Amino acid sequence: GNSPEFIPKCRTCRRQAREQSGEGDHHEGLSSDEELTPTEVDEFQKSKDNVLEDSRKIFEDVHADFCDIRKILLKFQEWKEKFPDSYCDAYISFCLPKLLNPLIRVQLISWNPLEQNFTELEEMPWFRAIEEFSDAENVSESK
């Protein structure tokens, strides 16, 4: 098993083996299990590119009004303003997260918070659209 005493012993054994073989470019704290070969990096990049390419095609045949989060939320906002009773009876505020989930997931496919120049979630268009919708809902409820 992976008992706490077992892990340091393995690291010590690997460090001694590297010192004897003359491998000096290993960075302490990185496991040799975590180091990818150029082939693995290449395969990962190809796989990532394929996923991104496929994700661009997901909403190709969908009308723009139904794959844009801002436009979808505007329709719900209109519904709430024109027919507040049926909007409330349909529990729309509980349904929206499930409805928007696939749209947001597609937009987050390429998002990587570990990259240096990643975009903060709060700066993404879908996040701002939801924030504006929530603010509009809070204003209408306080009225």
N, C-alpha and C positions, 0 to 999 in steps of 0.2 A: 504494500500500500504506500501511499504518499504521506508518511508520517513526517512531522516537522524536522526530525533528526536526519531523515533520509535525503531531503533536498540539499542541504549544505554539503553533505558527503559527496553527492553526485557532482556538484559544482567544483568541489576541491579536486575530485578525480579528473574531471575534464580539464581543469586549469593545469594540473600537473602533466597531463598528456599533451596539452598544447605547448607547454614550456619545453618538454622533451623533444617534441617534433619540430620546434622552432617557429610555430605560428604566433607571431607577435601582433597581428592586426586585429585580434578579437577584442571587442569592447566589453569590459566587465559589466555584468547586469543583464546582458543580452544572452538568451539561451541559443545554443546552436540550432535548436528546434525551430526558432523564430526566423532564422536567416533563410531567405528564399534564393533559389538558383535563378540565373538569368532566364532559363526556360520556363520556370514557374511564374516569374514576373511577366514574361511575354504572354503566356497562356492566360493569366489573370487579366491582362490588359485587353486581349482579344475578347474574352468572355464579357468583360465590362462594356466594351464597345458594342457588342452584340445586344446586350441588355438595353443600353441607351438607345440604340437604333430601333429596337422593337418598341421601346416606350414611346418613341416619337410617332409611331403608327397607331397607337391604341385608340386615339380619338379622331382619327382621320375622317371617318364616316359619320361623325356626330355633329349636329348643328351647333354653331358657335355659342348659342344661348344656353346650351346644356352641358358644355364642358369648360366654361369659364366661371370660376367661383363667384366673382363679383356679380356677374349677370344672374346667376342662380339665386344669390342672396337678395338681389333687387326684386326678383319675382316674389320671393317670400315676404319681403318688406311690403310690397304692394298688397299682397294677400292680407297681411296683418292689418294694414291701414284700412282696406276696403271691407274686409269681413273678419273683424277681430274675434267674434264668437266661434266661428268655424275653425279659425286658426288655432285658437286656444283648445277647442274640443279635439283637434287632431294631434295635440301634443307635439307640435312642430319643433319646439326647442329641444326635445329629447331625440327627435329623428335626424336633425341636422348633422350631428357628428358622424352618424353612420352613412349619411348621404354624401358628405364631403370627404370622408376617409379615403376612398379610392383616388379621388382627384388630387388630394394632397400628397398621397403616397407616390403618385407618378411624378409630381414636381420635386419630391425629395430623393428620387432615385440617384441622382448624380451629386447630391449634397454630401459633403464630407467635412465634418467639423474639425478633423485632424489636419486638414490642409492649411497652409499659411494664410491664404487670401479667401477663406470661406465667408459666405454671406450669413450674417446673423439671421435667425428665424424671424425676429421682429421686423427685419427689413424686407422680407419677401412679400411680393404682391398679394398672395393668398392670405397671409397673416394679417396684412393691413385691411384687406376686404372684410375679414371676419371681425376684426377689431371695430371697424366702422359700423358694421351691422349690429354688433353687441352694444355699441354706444347709442345707436339709433333706437334699439330695443329698450335700453334703460331709460332713455329720454321719454319714449312713448308710455312706458309703464309709470313713470313718475307723474305724468300728466293725469 
